[in-house]
């Protein structure tokens, strides 16, 4: 794979995933270079490696000479699997996420991200009903275990309830088994972090296995959540940071939030704007490319995350 430009910087996790698909990944700076020099660099790279993919990773106008060279190159290699692809299409096809630029420009390719159709909602409702049935079977016995452990390690309420933003930007009361001390926010609102002292031992186990999310089956029954969707955030963080710094952030609210989601199984836990933006890219991909197969894929990946205790 050959990257022409530096419009998007891949995360270390993405590099690892791409290295499993491509034996070699090269990058050529484009924006500040003379077009002829860029062409010579491409030729030099092609002399040593056989590339099947050239990714146009640039927001600057590609010079006519370079376009002509790449087009002729494609004709010359028409018998191979050689392909030219934009960074936007590349991210969707190979990393299953939607590209979001650093500012509010060049977002036309996200225009087709729309609410789910009636048929899609019917299919999701079927998944939700089946999920509630099985999750309730798990919830009933675990409630007694959770109550005993929580009272032993952090006496207080069994449940933790908090307002979160859901469908159509409306708030609802999201419910969980409590995994932190009762006075966890006595010093102000803060994201949970690795090794957070506010989390008691059994609470850590629940968070890692995502068992603390089990009570949200009642949010599903009330129609406030689905099994799968973007994870609901607090309005505090949305208004303070996310809306101001992440283009298209509110687009995630055109569907119901979920107990688990594509972003949760594809990206590790994060606690800031950078991570929120990365997760939004996956959430938008899920909304844009929803299918029953993708729904099942999220369920399967969630089970893997739980078994390996990689929850948050």
N, C-alpha and C positions, 0 to 999 in steps of 0.2 A: 504494500500500500504506500502510495506517495501522496503526501499532503502539500498542496500548493497554497501557501499563506498561513496566517496565524490568527484567523478570526475566532476560533474556538480552541481553548486549551483543555486537553483531556485530563481527567483526574487519574491518580495512580491506579485506582480500581479499574477504570476504563482501559487504561494501557494494558493491564494484566489480561483483561478479557479479549482485547484486540490481538494481543500477542499469541493467544491460543488459536486465532483464526488466520493470522498473517505471519509468515515466517520472518518478514522484514518490514519495518515501518520507517520511512524516510520523510524528512520535512525540508521544504525549500521556501525561504523567505521571499515574498513577492512584492509587497507594497513599496519598499524603498529601492528595489532593484531595477536595473535597465532590462527591458523586455528580452533583448537578445541574449543578455547574460543569463536570464532565467531559462531560456530555451537551451542554452549550452549546458546549464546545470542538469536539466532534465535528461538531455542526451547522455551526459556523463553517468548519471545514476542508472539509466537504462542499459548502459554497456555492461554493467556489473551484475545487475539483477533483472529478473523478469517480473515486472509488476502487472497485476491483473486489475488494479484499481488506482485511479488518480482522483483524489478528493479536492475539489475547489473550495479550500478553506479560507476564503477571502471575501471581504465586503467591498474592497476597492474594485473599480472597473478593470476587467481583464483585458489587456492590450490585444488589439486585432491580430497582431503577429503571433501572439501566444495561442489565441483561439484557432487561428489557421493551422499552426503547428500541431496542436492537440487533435484537431479534426482529421488532419492527414494521418496522424499517428493511429487514430482509431480505424481509419480505412485500411491502413497497412496491416493492422493486427486484427482484422475482422474475423479471422478464423479462430482466434483465441477468445478467452472470456474477458478480455480487456474492457474496462468500463470507465466512463467519466461520470462523476456524480457530485452534486453540491453538498455542502456540509449539512444543510437542513435535511436532505433526503438520506444522507449517510447515517446521521444520528438515529433516524426513525428505523431504517432498515437493519442496521447492524448493532445499535445499542438500545433500541426500543425506548426512545425518549424524544421529546420535541425540543428543538433548539429555541432558546430565548436569548436575544441580544442584551447588551448591557444597558441599552436605553430603549425608548419607546418608538424606535424607527424600525422599518423593514419587518413588520409583523403580519403582512398580508397572508402569508402561508398558514397562519393559524386561524384564518377566518372560518374555516370549515369545522372548527371545534364547536359542536352544538349539543344541546341537551339530548338525552337518550330518546329514541323514538318510542311509540306506544308498545310496539312488539318487543323492543329491547327491555323496556321496563317490566313487561309481563314475564320475560325470561328471568330477569334479576329478582323479581318478587318470588318466583318459584324457588330459586336458589336460596333466598332469604328464609322462606318458610321451612325448607328442608334443614337448613343450617340451625334455625331456632330449635327445631325438634331435637336434634342431636346435642346441641350445646346445652339445652336445658337439662338433658339427662346427665351431663357432666357437671352442670351448675349445682344441682340439688345436693349431692354428697359433698362436693368441695366447699360449699357454703359453711358447713359445720366445721370442716378442717380449718378453713380460713379464719373463722370466728375464734376458735380455740387458740390458734397461733398468734393472731393479732392481739388478743387480750393478754397473752403471755409476754409478748415482746414490746407492744406499744398500746397499752390500754386506751380505749376510746371507741369511736364509731367504727363499725364494720365497713361501711361504704364511704366513698369519697365522691362528692357531687360537685360539678363545676360547669359554669356556663361556657359553651363552645359555639362557634359559628358553623351553621350547616347550610342546607339547601336554601337558595335565594337570599343568602346573607342573613338568615334569621337565626337567632340564638336559641339553644335548647339546653336542658340540663343533662349533661353526660355523666353517667354513673360508672364507677369502678370499685373493686375491692381496694380499700386504703392500703397503700404501700409505703407511705411516708408518715413521719410524726404529725400529730394533730396541728402543731404550730409551725409547720414546714415553711410558711411564708411570713413569719413574724418579722423578718428583716426585709421584706419586699418580694415582689414577683421575680422568679428566676427559673431558668430551664434546669431540668435534672441533668446531672453530669455523672461521668464514670466515677465510682467510688464516693458518691454523694452521701455525706454523713446523715442526711435527713431520712434516708431509706433504711429501715430496720432489716435484719437478715432475711426473714421470711418474705418481706416485701420485695427484696432483691430477687428471690427465687421466682415470685409471681411475675415480676416485670420481665425477667429473662425468658420465662416460658409463656408470657402473655396471658397468664391465667387471670391477672388482675382485670383484664378486659371482659371477662365472662358476663358480668352483670349488664353489659350493653345489649344483651339480647332483649332487654326490656325497651331499650331505645329503638330497636328494630321493630318490635311489636307495636310500638306507638307510632311508627312511620317516620321517625326522626333520622334513622340511620339505615344503612344496608350492611350486609356482611362485608362487602368489598367496595371501596371508594377512597377518595382522599381522606387522610386522617384529619378530624376537625381540630382547629386551632382556637386559641382564646382571642377575643376581640382586642385585648390589650396589645398582644404581639402583632396582630394584623394591622392595626392602626398606627402603632408606634414605629414599626420597622418594615414589615413585608409589603404593604401597599405602596409605601413611599420609595422602596428600593428595588422592587421586582415587577417588571412589566407583566401585565396579564395575570396578576396573582388572583384577582377575584373570579377569574374564569373557572376556577376549581369549584365554585359554589353553584354551578349550574346543574350539579348532580348531588345526590345525597352523600354525606361522608360515610366512611366505612370503619368497621372494627379493624380490618386489615386492608392492605391496598398494594397496588403495583409498586409504588414508591417505597413502601415498607419492606418489600422482599427484594428490591433491586439496589437499595442504597442503605448504607449503615446509619446508625443513629447520629443525628447532628443537632446542634444547639445554637445556630446562628443564621444570619441572612444568607450566607453562602450555601449552607446546607439546605435551607428552605427553598432556595432557587433550584437547586439540583433536584429536590424531591418534586417540585412543581413540574419540571420537565417530564418526569415519569408520570405524574398525575394527568397531565395534558395528553400524553401518549395514550394512556388508558381510556380516557374519555373519547379521544379522536378515533381510536382503533378498536373500540369495544367489540367483543364477540363472545359467544358462549364458551368457546375454546379458551380464550384469554381468561375468562372468569375461573374456569377450572384450573388453569395454570397458576393463577394467584393462590388458589386454595392449596394446591400441591406444594408450592414454594413456601407457603405459610407453615404447613406441617413440618417441612424440612427445617425452617428457622426455629420452630418450637422444640423439635427434637434435639437440635444442636445448641439450644439455649442462647440464641442470638437476638432475642427480643429486646425491647427498650422500655 
